[in-house]
Amino acid sequence: MIAILACLSAALAIGAGAFGAHGVTDPKAAEWLRTGGLYQLIHAVAAIAVTGVARGAAALMLAGAAIFALTLYAMALGGPKWLGAVTPVGGTLMIAGWLWAAWSFGQR
């Protein structure tokens, strides 16, 4: 299931990046779409890479990337700017996922 979610996450990330590059005129919105897409794509690939060793870490990476990216996407599409205060929660979860993955690989 994690691999399926990671693949869907990667597809959404590419779509968001493409929309940021070609579908918006506001530079700030384009930046949010690009940043969200980049982090989401990286963590989708990372989740697939670590899922065999650290399934929980992979899930944490995907959850963090979803929160991080989706709040940026929402703001880019006109959502409330207070969502920017939620974005770091996603970043914290991504960091925690990487630390969990590092610990899991260290236990091998």
VOGU-3710 file (C-alpha; in Angstrom, 3 decimals, decimal comma):
1> miailaclsa> 0,000/0,000/0,000  2,853/2,428/0,762  4,296/1,942/-2,722  0,894/2,658/-4,306  0,480/5,825/-2,234  4,042/6,864/-3,067  3,391/6,451/-6,793  0,179/8,474/-6,565  2,036/11,106/-4,560  4,730/11,316/-7,250
11> alaigagafg> 2,094/11,731/-9,961  0,440/14,556/-8,022  3,826/16,199/-7,449  4,616/16,204/-11,150  1,196/17,643/-11,938  1,645/20,394/-9,350  5,089/21,253/-10,686  3,818/21,388/-14,241  0,891/23,563/-13,218  3,292/25,868/-11,386
21> ahgvtdpkaa> 5,480/26,145/-14,469  2,720/26,598/-17,032  -0,634/27,306/-15,397  -0,180/30,186/-12,990  1,003/33,726/-13,473  1,547/34,714/-9,836  5,251/34,173/-9,051  4,547/33,303/-5,387  1,962/30,689/-6,382  4,408/29,215/-8,907
31> ewlrtgglyq> 7,091/29,046/-6,205  4,754/27,274/-3,768  3,743/24,740/-6,424  7,366/24,133/-7,390  8,532/23,734/-3,780  5,629/21,491/-2,817  6,100/19,384/-5,927  9,833/18,986/-5,359  9,507/17,907/-1,726  6,561/15,637/-2,482
41> lihavaaiav> 8,358/13,938/-5,367  11,588/13,426/-3,430  9,724/11,893/-0,515  7,620/9,645/-2,742  10,801/8,150/-4,170  12,415/7,994/-0,725  9,383/6,189/0,696  9,648/3,533/-2,004  13,381/3,203/-1,347  13,101/2,684/2,417
51> tgvargaaal> 9,811/0,819/2,709  11,506/-2,591/2,810  13,679/-1,633/5,779  11,679/1,083/7,513  8,013/0,863/6,621  6,992/3,240/9,397  9,573/5,787/8,286  8,252/5,561/4,731  4,715/6,211/5,953  5,922/9,167/8,022
61> mlagaaifal> 7,734/10,621/5,004  4,602/10,334/2,875  2,385/11,853/5,549  4,804/14,726/6,079  5,169/15,354/2,370  1,391/15,360/1,962  0,889/17,934/4,712  3,803/20,049/3,502  2,886/20,011/-0,172  -0,885/20,165/0,117
71> tlyamalggp> -0,783/23,260/2,315  1,458/24,971/-0,255  -0,787/23,840/-3,110  -3,863/25,137/-1,310  -2,276/28,553/-0,754  -1,156/28,680/-4,392  -4,741/28,054/-5,448  -6,097/30,844/-3,263  -6,506/29,090/0,069  -6,035/30,940/3,348
81> kwlgavtpvg> -2,501/32,049/4,122  -2,745/30,668/7,684  -2,100/27,261/6,095  1,512/28,423/5,920  1,626/27,874/9,695  0,704/24,209/9,155  3,338/23,589/6,469  6,211/23,147/8,989  4,302/20,279/10,616  4,797/18,385/7,368
91> gtlmiagwlw> 8,457/19,327/7,300  8,910/18,071/10,837  7,294/14,742/9,938  9,581/14,397/6,908  12,628/15,010/9,099  11,351/12,479/11,618  10,886/9,968/8,802  14,482/10,431/7,691  15,755/10,032/11,257  13,656/6,894/11,700
101> aawsfgqr> 15,011/5,528/8,414  18,585/6,270/9,506  18,004/4,480/12,805  16,417/1,504/10,991  19,319/1,194/8,571  21,743/1,452/11,504  20,043/-1,544/13,143  20,752/-3,814/10,169
//
